[in-house]
């Protein structure tokens, strides 16, 4: 079983950047596909970005070209670099993990993940 802790959230002006990090403990990090999700007030949790065991990445259309997900298996971390932030990016961001049997698999649904962090707040002011 893996435990996940996010960090790096905060308040930023529109057009600015933030880098979120998710640290994992327990389990063998390299066998997990990792994802970032976000939930804004009154809205459902939505997929933001995911990265496979082999490093393949996938993004929601709303963040493509602005956000970049990466992983460091040696440090057991996954990061989300967020550039050109918009007020609509305001949400609680959570990382998630699932043990992936295939190296290229990246779930994009919340149902595809077994382990979740507590989340970190990102607020983008206009």
MORAVEN-V843693 format. One record per backbone hydrogen bond with DSSP energy under -0.5 kcal/mol. NH is the residue of the N-H (numbers start at 1). CO is the residue of the C=O. E is the energy in kcal/mol with one decimal. If there is no record, write none. Layout:
nh = [NH & NH]
co = [CO & CO]
e = [E & E]
This chain:
nh = [3 & 5 & 7 & 10 & 12 & 14 & 15 & 16 & 18 & 20 & 21 & 22 & 23 & 24 & 25 & 29 & 31 & 32 & 33 & 34 & 35 & 36 & 37 & 38 & 39 & 43 & 46 & 48 & 49 & 50 & 51 & 52 & 54 & 55 & 58 & 60 & 63 & 64 & 66 & 67 & 68 & 70 & 72 & 76 & 77 & 78 & 79 & 80 & 81 & 82 & 82 & 83 & 83 & 84 & 85 & 89 & 90 & 91 & 92 & 93 & 93 & 94 & 96 & 97 & 98 & 100 & 100 & 101 & 105 & 112 & 113 & 114 & 115 & 117 & 120 & 122 & 123 & 125 & 125]
co = [25 & 23 & 21 & 121 & 123 & 125 & 85 & 13 & 82 & 80 & 7 & 78 & 5 & 76 & 3 & 27 & 28 & 29 & 98 & 51 & 96 & 49 & 94 & 46 & 92 & 40 & 38 & 36 & 36 & 58 & 34 & 56 & 103 & 52 & 50 & 48 & 60 & 60 & 63 & 63 & 81 & 79 & 77 & 72 & 72 & 22 & 70 & 20 & 68 & 18 & 80 & 66 & 81 & 15 & 16 & 86 & 87 & 122 & 39 & 91 & 120 & 37 & 35 & 115 & 33 & 31 & 98 & 99 & 102 & 109 & 110 & 97 & 97 & 95 & 93 & 91 & 10 & 12 & 123]
e = [-3.1 & -2.0 & -2.2 & -0.9 & -2.6 & -2.4 & -3.2 & -2.3 & -2.2 & -2.6 & -2.7 & -2.1 & -2.8 & -2.7 & -2.1 & -0.7 & -1.9 & -2.0 & -2.8 & -2.4 & -2.5 & -3.3 & -3.0 & -2.3 & -1.9 & -2.3 & -3.2 & -2.8 & -1.6 & -2.3 & -3.0 & -2.9 & -2.1 & -1.2 & -2.0 & -2.6 & -1.6 & -1.1 & -2.3 & -2.3 & -2.3 & -2.0 & -2.8 & -1.1 & -1.8 & -1.9 & -2.6 & -2.5 & -3.0 & -3.3 & -0.6 & -2.0 & -0.6 & -0.6 & -2.3 & -2.3 & -1.8 & -2.0 & -2.3 & -0.6 & -3.1 & -2.7 & -2.5 & -2.2 & -2.0 & -2.4 & -0.6 & -0.5 & -1.2 & -1.6 & -1.6 & -1.8 & -2.1 & -2.1 & -2.2 & -2.7 & -2.8 & -2.5 & -0.6]
